[in-house]
Amino acid sequence: VHTGQKPYQCQVCGQKFSQHSSLNSHVKMHTGHKPFICEVCGKRYAAKSSLNSHMRIHPGEKTIE
């Protein structure tokens, strides 16, 4: 349901989110935790979706599932 409410707030910067999962993804930005690593060049990402976007620069490589 789209209520416009954002009950989940980042304790570091105060940004608010409508979903707990969005807050969890955001918090990784502050912690520096980047568990997703490009197997081609070694660059690290906090989100799998960011790694998948990055993989487009490596022709012929597949995205992470």
Buried (B, 14 or more C-beta within 10 A) or exposed (E): EEEEEEEBEBEEEEBEBBEEEBBEBBBBBEEEEBEBEBEEEEEBBBBEEBBBEBBEEEEEBEEBE
